[in-house]
Amino acid sequence: MSRTPRITLRPATAADARKIHALIVAHQEEGRLLPRILAEVEARAERFLVAVKGRAIVGCVELAPLSPHIAEVRSLVVDRTARHHRVGVRLVEALRLCARREGYDTLCAFTHAPGYFSSMGFLVVPHQRIPEKIATDCRACSQFQQCGQYAMMLPLDAHIERHAHHTIPLVLHT
């Protein structure tokens, strides 16, 4: 009886940058991701978590610092072959734990799918509540003030974290 390989989560390495970039580019056609260049992904590879099935990277997400207090969920991608197995949710949960450990107070996301993030506790907020994102990325974007994305925030409550398991959940059963 053949067994389907499990999907595991792990921190990305510089060696993963090309595969992460290829995954992002392959899913830009869905219209939900901002373009990323390979050099940028290579320079920031250590900020990504990846979901791996066998030898393939089937998901990724970046913890992008915007200030000493707020970080962004960036480039969350799950390959079509791995969707409906909670891979995206597990990536965001692991990223939340990483963000808290690194001392961030808030995690934010900019998305066309607010329902997805609200199911994980994120709240829709006015874009002006995250001036760090506007200053860092939005002002230079061709879609500035007309992008249609929702700004979302998740306070990282220290009380909840004290009771959480403090390692990245590395194995996902699919």
C-alpha positions in Angstrom: 0.0 0.0 0.0 1.6 3.3 -1.0 1.4 6.1 1.4 1.0 9.8 0.5 3.9 11.8 1.7 3.1 14.1 4.7 3.3 17.8 4.4 5.8 19.3 6.8 6.5 22.9 7.7 10.0 24.3 8.2 12.0 27.5 8.0 13.2 28.3 4.5 16.8 28.4 3.6 18.6 30.4 0.9 18.6 27.2 -1.2 14.8 27.3 -1.3 14.6 30.8 -2.8 14.2 29.7 -6.4 11.5 27.3 -5.6 9.7 29.8 -3.4 9.9 32.4 -6.2 8.6 29.9 -8.8 5.6 29.1 -6.5 4.8 32.8 -6.1 5.1 33.5 -9.9 3.0 30.5 -10.8 0.2 31.8 -8.6 0.3 35.5 -9.6 -2.2 34.8 -12.4 -4.9 34.4 -9.7 -4.5 38.1 -9.2 -4.0 37.9 -5.4 -0.3 38.3 -5.1 2.0 41.2 -5.6 4.9 40.5 -7.9 8.2 39.5 -6.2 11.6 39.4 -7.9 14.0 36.5 -7.4 16.7 38.7 -5.9 14.2 40.0 -3.3 13.2 36.4 -2.3 16.8 35.3 -2.2 17.7 38.2 0.1 14.8 37.4 2.4 14.6 33.6 2.2 15.3 33.2 6.0 12.0 35.1 6.7 9.9 32.5 4.9 8.3 29.3 6.2 7.7 26.6 3.7 5.4 23.6 3.4 7.1 20.6 1.9 5.6 17.5 0.4 8.3 15.0 -0.6 10.8 17.2 -2.3 8.3 19.8 -3.5 7.6 23.1 -1.8 3.8 23.3 -1.9 3.4 26.4 0.3 5.2 29.4 1.6 4.7 32.5 3.7 7.0 35.4 4.7 7.2 37.2 8.0 7.9 40.7 6.8 8.8 43.3 9.5 7.2 46.7 9.0 8.4 48.2 12.3 9.7 46.9 15.7 6.1 46.3 16.7 4.3 45.1 13.6 5.0 42.4 11.0 3.1 41.4 7.9 1.9 38.0 6.5 3.4 38.3 3.0 3.4 36.0 0.0 1.1 33.4 1.5 0.8 30.8 -1.3 -0.4 27.2 -1.3 -0.1 25.2 -4.5 -3.4 24.0 -5.9 -2.4 20.3 -5.2 -2.1 21.0 -1.5 -5.2 23.2 -0.9 -8.0 22.0 1.3 -5.6 20.4 3.7 -5.3 23.5 6.0 -1.7 24.1 4.8 -2.3 27.9 4.6 -3.9 28.0 8.1 -1.0 26.0 9.5 1.6 28.3 7.8 -0.2 31.4 9.3 -0.4 29.8 12.7 3.3 29.0 12.7 4.1 32.5 11.4 2.1 33.9 14.3 4.1 32.0 16.8 7.4 33.1 15.1 6.2 36.8 15.2 5.4 36.6 18.8 8.7 35.0 19.7 10.5 37.7 17.7 8.7 40.4 19.8 6.1 41.7 17.5 2.8 42.9 19.0 0.7 42.7 15.9 0.5 40.7 12.7 -1.1 42.3 9.7 -2.2 41.1 6.3 -3.4 42.8 3.1 -5.8 40.5 1.2 -8.6 40.2 -1.3 -10.0 37.3 0.8 -10.8 38.8 4.2 -13.0 35.8 5.2 -10.0 33.5 5.1 -8.0 35.7 7.5 -11.0 36.5 9.7 -11.5 32.8 10.4 -8.0 32.9 12.0 -8.9 35.9 14.2 -7.7 38.8 12.0 -9.9 41.9 12.0 -10.6 44.2 9.1 -9.3 47.7 9.8 -8.9 50.9 7.9 -5.7 51.0 5.9 -4.7 54.1 7.9 -4.3 51.9 11.0 -1.2 50.4 9.5 0.8 53.4 8.4 4.0 51.3 8.3 2.6 49.3 5.4 1.6 52.4 3.5 5.0 54.0 4.0 6.9 50.7 3.2 5.0 49.4 0.2 1.7 51.1 -0.7 2.9 54.6 -1.7 5.2 53.2 -4.5 2.5 50.7 -5.8 0.7 51.4 -9.0 -2.5 50.3 -7.3 -2.1 52.8 -4.4 -5.6 53.8 -3.1 -7.4 51.6 -5.6 -6.0 48.1 -4.9 -9.2 46.6 -3.4 -7.3 44.8 -0.7 -8.5 44.7 2.8 -6.2 45.6 5.7 -6.4 43.1 8.5 -4.8 43.0 11.9 -4.2 40.3 14.6 -3.0 41.4 18.0 -0.5 38.9 19.3 -1.7 38.5 22.9 1.1 37.4 25.2 -1.4 35.6 27.5 -2.5 33.3 24.8 1.2 32.7 23.8 2.2 31.6 27.3 -0.2 28.7 27.0 0.7 27.8 23.4 3.3 25.2 22.4 6.4 27.3 21.5 7.7 25.4 18.5 6.7 25.5 14.9 4.2 22.7 14.2 6.4 20.8 11.8 4.2 17.9 10.6 0.9 18.3 9.0 -1.2 15.2 8.4 -3.0 15.3 5.1 
